């Protein structure tokens, strides 16, 4: 049985193994990973971490009386992970008072158990305050005026999101969490959009996984963004950068490798509960989520409320009607 104070000799073995891996050359590390049928892509530091984590899991699995080490599985905290990367209206120079409006709503659904992308949701959104996109915005995102001019307003798009989530059982039988590249999608863009559209902020978006934090903590790197993570993992950027759907797909590819490498992917940020002054950009938008909070699960009464809230969210009739959806975020 494992001890909580790390006094078991297995931890010394792990330390010695890590020291040997630190001495290995890049070719040797890739060769060993190939023998283990593991991903050989990535920087040397990433590959060292991958190999170290494999041997650590192998030794701890044996300590717990596990079976064949090659049968090790990644830890599953959720059934699904929803990767979201919004695109919003913008100017070449945004004033502090500028109100962004979401113009692209993508979701890439990752099945955590099968480690596959299972489905996607995608919709453009018609802006209200800035109905005519700036030339800079179109050049940056690739989103055209025609695409947003014929799109639904945000409340109607959120209704479609609710329906799509219900179709996949998200929050009504399947636990899930949101994954973003930083805190801004939920804390800035979605919060501001809900205030503008005069609708309730969806409960499923009040906590999320900031993949930058998870990536940095697991691989021991700092100041990462999506393109940095792709480079470190030896992945190519697919599609167009600043396309919401393409960026969501690329983030999902990073996420899948992290899960295969054994990263502990859990909720690590939540929305600040107070009112945020629209003109105060220094106001703290997010708060960290503790491990205990991340591990907490919904009780039966909350699960029942989830179904009711989802169905209420599907009853939207006007573009500014109230809607919300609650899920089993843990």
C-alpha positions, -999 to 999 in steps of 0.1 A, spaced: 0 0 0 12 35 -8 22 58 21 12 94 22 46 106 34 65 92 4 86 70 27 80 39 6 112 28 -13 93 31 -46 97 68 -45 134 66 -43 133 42 -73 112 68 -92 138 95 -83 166 74 -95 147 66 -127 141 103 -133 178 110 -129 186 84 -156 161 100 -179 176 134 -174 209 120 -188 194 106 -219 198 121 -253 169 131 -275 173 101 -298 174 77 -268 142 92 -254 124 89 -287 136 54 -291 124 44 -257 90 60 -263 87 42 -296 94 9 -278 66 18 -254 43 27 -283 40 63 -270 40 96 -288 75 106 -299 66 142 -309 75 172 -288 104 191 -273 130 172 -253 116 186 -220 81 174 -230 94 140 -240 114 136 -207 82 145 -187 62 120 -208 87 92 -201 91 101 -164 54 101 -159 50 68 -176 75 51 -153 61 68 -122 26 55 -131 40 21 -138 58 18 -105 28 32 -85 5 8 -103 26 -21 -93 27 -8 -57 -11 -8 -57 -12 -44 -70 -20 -34 -105 -17 -56 -135 5 -52 -166 20 -17 -167 12 -12 -204 -25 -14 -194 -22 19 -175 -51 43 -182 -54 81 -178 -75 93 -149 -111 102 -158 -127 130 -138 -154 138 -164 -172 120 -192 -168 148 -216 -148 180 -221 -162 209 -241 -135 230 -258 -147 265 -264 -128 294 -281 -151 324 -289 -144 350 -315 -157 385 -308 -161 419 -325 -129 440 -323 -111 470 -336 -74 475 -344 -73 495 -312 -100 487 -286 -108 515 -261 -112 504 -225 -150 510 -228 -153 489 -260 -179 461 -256 -170 429 -274 -198 408 -288 -195 371 -295 -197 365 -333 -186 328 -334 -197 301 -309 -178 268 -314 -177 237 -292 -155 207 -298 -167 177 -277 -140 154 -264 -149 120 -250 -125 116 -221 -129 78 -219 -123 70 -256 -99 100 -261 -116 110 -293 -134 141 -306 -170 129 -307 -188 159 -321 -187 196 -328 -211 225 -325 -206 257 -346 -226 289 -351 -220 324 -361 -237 351 -341 -252 384 -353 -238 414 -333 -261 442 -321 -238 471 -310 -214 465 -338 -236 451 -366 -209 460 -392 -176 442 -386 -145 462 -388 -120 454 -416 -95 445 -389 -120 420 -373 -126 402 -406 -89 401 -414 -81 387 -380 -109 361 -377 -118 354 -413 -154 359 -404 -173 379 -431 -201 404 -429 -224 381 -447 -219 353 -423 -229 374 -393 -256 393 -410 -277 362 -417 -268 346 -383 -291 343 -352 -287 367 -323 -269 354 -293 -299 342 -272 -311 321 -300 -276 306 -305 -274 298 -268 -308 280 -271 -292 259 -299 -262 252 -276 -286 241 -248 -304 217 -272 -271 203 -285 -259 197 -249 -291 180 -240 -288 158 -271 -254 146 -258 -267 141 -223 -244 168 -209 -255 176 -174 -283 150 -175 -263 118 -171 -229 128 -183 -205 149 -162 -186 175 -182 -164 206 -179 -155 235 -202 -120 239 -215 -106 273 -226 -73 288 -237 -72 313 -208 -98 330 -187 -112 355 -212 -137 334 -231 -159 329 -200 -150 358 -177 -149 385 -203 -166 376 -236 -195 354 -223 -201 374 -192 -202 407 -212 -224 391 -239 -250 378 -214 -251 413 -198 -256 429 -232 -283 404 -242 -300 407 -208 -300 370 -202 -287 348 -173 -251 337 -173 -252 299 -179 -242 279 -149 -222 255 -169 -198 283 -177 -192 295 -141 -163 270 -137 -138 259 -164 -104 244 -171 -79 270 -181 -57 247 -202 -27 271 -201 -25 266 -163 -30 228 -166 -4 226 -193 22 247 -175 18 229 -142 20 194 -158 49 200 -182 67 225 -160 67 254 -185 54 290 -181 39 318 -203 22 294 -227 -5 301 -253 -21 279 -278 6 282 -304 33 276 -278 16 245 -266 14 232 -301 51 238 -307 62 222 -275 41 191 -283 54 189 -319 20 196 -334 12 217 -364 -14 245 -363 -43 232 -383 -66 256 -401 -67 293 -395 -55 309 -362 -82 331 -347 -109 310 -364 -130 300 -333 -136 265 -346 -101 258 -358 -86 271 -326 -110 249 -306 -99 219 -326 -62 227 -320 -68 231 -283 -86 198 -283 -56 181 -300 -34 196 -272 -59 183 -246 -59 148 -260 -21 145 -258 -22 158 -222 -47 132 -212 -27 105 -229 4 117 -210 -14 114 -177 -22 150 -170 -47 157 -142 -73 178 -162 -97 194 -137 -116 226 -132 -91 253 -120 -109 286 -125 -143 301 -117 -162 332 -124 -159 360 -99 -193 362 -81 -195 399 -79 -205 426 -103 -177 437 -125 -174 474 -134 -175 475 -172 -149 503 -173 -125 486 -148 -102 463 -167 -81 457 -136 -110 441 -117 -102 405 -111 -125 385 -134 -117 350 -122 -109 331 -90 -88 299 -86 -107 267 -79 -93 245 -50 -87 208 -55 -116 200 -31 -139 222 -50 -129 206 -83 -135 172 -69 -170 181 -56 -199 165 -75 -235 174 -80 -261 158 -57 -293 143 -68 -314 174 -62 -290 195 -83 -291 169 -110 -329 172 -111 -326 210 -114 -303 205 -143 -330 189 -164 -355 217 -156 -330 244 -164 -321 229 -197 -357 225 -207 -364 261 -197 -335 272 -218 -351 255 -248 -383 276 -243 -368 308 -258 -392 327 -280 -376 361 -284 -340 371 -291 -336 386 -256 -355 360 -235 -340 346 -204 -323 312 -207 -299 291 -187 -285 256 -184 -270 239 -154 -248 209 -155 -229 184 -134 -197 203 -134 -173 189 -109 
